[in-house]
Amino acid sequence: MKKGKRILKFGSVVFAVILILGGVWWYRQSKFLHNVNVKKSEVPTLFIPGYMGNRLSFGGMIFRLDHYGMGTSAMTIRVSAKGEITFAQKTSLKTKNPLIQVLFENNRNERLQAAQLSKVLIQLKRNYHINKVNLVGHSSGGNIVFDYLISKDAKNSWAPQVVKYVNIATTFPGREKSGKNLNPNLRVLNIAGNIWNLKTDGGIPLKEDLYLKKIVKPYVKDYRAEVINGSPLTAYHSMLHENGEVDRDVARFLFSGKD
């Protein structure tokens, strides 16, 4: 009986410590959004997760942007393995900076997902009269977005114009691709992680992420890069989309009012 009480007490202490550390983490990350001023736009932003990505991949960022008034969590789009698309609308898309999470059931095939993304965008324009969008991709999600942007579908009149593209932690060397087919009015933000100045985010070498500059800068309206320096808790590959500094950079870039 006494042993059971000790275990229960120990578990309660551990749980309390986790709550405290979680609160400290939340405060430290959220402070980056406290003084960020954004403008209202009805251009939706679609978030594309990486390899084996799910609702948790961008769920935190979308929640924080919504919670601190940077945007509005407006819709979740699910794409089945067979390509069937389901739109779960939470609120009107005519809201402040609508945020849309895109989830693929087959989340391990970049080229297939790029083709499915094209169908998602076409249906957004057809069914919801969306003429412009922003796209945010993490890891291979950045490749999915890039593959779409250089495809013929991106130039077709039945798809929305992509105004801004945010790439987070993606490798590009070895990809025989050029940005010459990109929309010349596209604006690009590239975010990379640098753990303890080791020139890597623990998964992607810094120079390979920043290689995107050579691919796109000659062909787009604006290219800029942000390097997130820090420990594995903030700059690691899979922690970048949980980093408040990244939240801030994404919000400033997307919602500055320039389109």
C-alpha positions in Angstrom: 0.0 0.0 0.0 2.8 2.4 1.0 4.7 1.4 -2.2 1.6 2.3 -4.2 1.3 5.7 -2.6 5.0 6.4 -3.2 4.5 5.5 -6.9 1.4 7.7 -7.1 3.3 10.6 -5.4 6.3 10.2 -7.7 4.0 10.2 -10.8 2.3 13.3 -9.6 5.6 15.1 -9.1 6.7 14.0 -12.6 3.5 15.2 -14.1 3.8 18.6 -12.3 7.3 19.0 -13.6 6.2 18.2 -17.1 3.4 20.8 -16.9 5.8 23.5 -15.5 8.4 22.8 -18.2 5.7 22.8 -20.9 4.4 26.1 -19.6 7.9 27.6 -19.7 8.4 26.2 -23.2 5.1 27.7 -24.4 5.9 31.1 -22.9 9.4 31.2 -24.4 8.1 30.3 -27.9 4.9 32.4 -27.8 6.8 35.6 -26.8 8.0 36.0 -30.4 4.4 36.7 -31.5 3.5 39.2 -28.9 4.5 42.3 -30.8 4.0 41.2 -34.4 1.7 43.4 -36.4 0.0 41.9 -39.4 -2.6 43.0 -41.9 -5.8 41.3 -42.8 -5.9 39.4 -46.0 -8.4 36.9 -47.4 -5.6 35.0 -49.2 -5.6 31.5 -47.6 -2.3 29.8 -46.6 -2.0 26.1 -47.1 0.4 24.1 -44.8 2.0 21.0 -46.4 3.7 18.5 -44.0 6.8 16.4 -44.9 7.5 12.7 -45.1 4.9 10.8 -43.0 3.6 14.1 -41.8 0.2 14.3 -40.0 -2.0 16.8 -38.2 0.7 17.4 -35.6 3.3 18.5 -38.1 1.8 22.0 -38.6 -1.0 21.8 -36.0 1.0 23.6 -33.4 2.0 26.5 -35.7 -1.6 26.9 -37.0 -2.9 26.9 -33.4 -0.3 29.5 -32.3 -0.9 31.8 -35.3 -4.7 31.6 -34.6 -4.3 32.0 -30.8 -2.2 35.2 -31.2 -4.4 36.7 -33.9 -2.0 36.3 -36.8 -4.5 34.3 -38.7 -7.6 32.1 -38.5 -7.7 28.3 -38.5 -10.3 28.0 -41.2 -10.2 24.5 -42.8 -8.6 21.1 -42.9 -8.3 19.3 -46.2 -7.8 15.5 -46.3 -6.6 13.6 -49.4 -7.2 9.9 -49.4 -4.7 7.4 -50.9 -7.1 7.2 -53.9 -7.0 11.0 -54.3 -10.4 11.7 -52.9 -10.5 15.2 -51.4 -12.5 16.1 -48.3 -12.9 19.8 -47.2 -13.7 20.3 -43.5 -14.5 24.0 -43.2 -14.3 25.5 -39.7 -15.2 29.1 -40.5 -15.7 31.3 -43.5 -12.7 31.7 -45.8 -13.5 35.4 -46.0 -11.8 35.8 -42.6 -8.5 37.2 -41.4 -5.6 35.4 -43.0 -7.3 32.0 -43.3 -5.1 29.0 -42.4 -5.6 25.6 -44.1 -4.0 22.3 -43.0 -3.6 19.8 -45.9 -3.2 16.1 -44.9 -2.3 13.3 -47.3 -3.1 9.7 -46.4 -0.3 8.6 -48.8 2.3 10.8 -47.1 5.5 9.1 -48.5 5.3 9.9 -52.2 6.4 13.5 -53.1 5.4 13.4 -56.8 2.0 11.9 -56.1 1.4 14.5 -53.4 2.4 17.3 -55.7 -0.2 16.0 -58.2 -2.8 15.7 -55.5 -1.9 19.3 -54.3 -2.7 20.5 -57.8 -6.2 18.9 -57.6 -6.7 20.4 -54.1 -5.9 23.9 -55.4 -8.1 23.5 -58.5 -11.1 22.5 -56.3 -10.4 25.4 -53.9 -10.8 27.8 -56.8 -13.7 26.0 -58.4 -15.7 25.4 -55.2 -14.6 28.3 -53.0 -13.7 30.9 -55.5 -10.1 31.2 -54.2 -8.0 33.1 -56.7 -4.7 33.4 -54.7 -3.0 31.3 -52.1 0.2 31.0 -50.0 2.0 27.7 -49.6 4.1 26.6 -46.6 6.1 23.3 -46.7 8.3 21.6 -44.2 11.0 19.1 -45.1 9.7 17.1 -48.1 6.6 19.2 -47.9 8.8 22.0 -49.4 9.7 19.7 -52.2 6.0 18.9 -52.8 5.3 22.6 -53.1 8.3 23.2 -55.3 7.3 20.3 -57.6 3.9 21.8 -57.9 5.2 25.4 -58.5 7.3 24.3 -61.5 4.5 22.1 -63.0 2.3 23.1 -65.8 -0.7 23.0 -63.5 0.6 26.0 -61.5 0.2 28.2 -64.6 -3.2 27.1 -65.6 -6.1 29.6 -65.2 -8.2 27.1 -63.3 -5.7 27.0 -60.4 -5.2 29.8 -57.9 -2.1 32.0 -58.2 0.5 31.2 -55.6 1.6 34.5 -54.1 4.1 33.4 -51.5 6.0 30.2 -50.8 7.6 29.4 -47.4 10.1 26.5 -47.4 11.2 25.1 -44.1 14.2 22.7 -43.7 14.4 21.1 -47.2 17.3 19.8 -49.2 17.6 20.7 -52.9 21.1 19.6 -54.3 21.0 16.7 -56.6 17.5 17.6 -57.9 17.7 18.3 -61.6 15.3 21.2 -61.4 15.3 24.8 -62.3 13.2 27.7 -61.1 12.8 29.0 -64.6 9.2 27.9 -64.8 8.3 29.7 -61.5 5.8 32.6 -61.5 8.0 35.7 -61.8 5.8 37.4 -59.2 6.3 34.8 -56.6 7.9 35.7 -53.2 9.9 33.1 -51.4 11.1 32.7 -47.8 13.5 29.9 -47.0 14.0 28.9 -43.4 16.9 26.7 -42.3 18.1 25.4 -38.9 21.7 25.6 -37.5 22.3 23.7 -34.3 25.1 25.1 -32.3 26.7 26.5 -35.4 27.4 23.0 -36.8 25.9 24.0 -40.1 23.1 21.5 -39.9 19.6 21.1 -38.4 20.5 17.5 -37.5 18.9 16.2 -40.7 19.6 18.8 -43.5 23.0 20.4 -44.0 22.7 24.2 -44.0 24.3 24.6 -47.4 21.9 22.2 -48.9 18.9 24.0 -47.6 20.2 27.4 -48.7 21.0 26.0 -52.1 17.4 27.0 -53.0 18.7 30.5 -53.6 20.5 29.4 -56.7 17.5 27.6 -58.0 14.9 30.3 -57.6 16.3 33.8 -57.0 16.9 34.6 -60.7 13.3 33.8 -61.5 11.2 35.2 -58.8 10.2 38.7 -57.5 11.7 38.2 -54.0 13.8 35.6 -52.3 15.0 35.8 -48.7 16.4 33.4 -46.2 16.4 33.1 -42.4 18.7 30.8 -40.5 17.5 29.7 -37.0 20.4 29.3 -34.7 20.0 27.4 -31.4 20.1 24.2 -29.6 18.4 20.9 -30.7 15.3 22.0 -28.8 14.8 25.0 -31.2 16.8 24.4 -34.4 16.5 20.6 -34.9 14.9 19.6 -38.2 11.6 18.5 -36.7 11.5 21.2 -34.0 11.6 24.1 -36.5 7.8 24.1 -37.0 7.5 24.3 -33.2 9.8 27.3 -32.9 8.3 30.6 -32.0 11.0 32.4 -34.0 9.9 30.5 -37.1 6.2 31.4 -36.3 7.2 35.1 -36.2 9.2 35.0 -39.5 6.4 33.1 -41.2 3.7 35.6 -40.0 5.7 38.6 -40.9 6.5 37.3 -44.4 3.0 36.0 -45.2 0.9 38.8 -43.6 2.9 41.9 -44.2 0.3 43.0 -46.8 2.6 42.7 -49.8 1.2 40.5 -52.5 
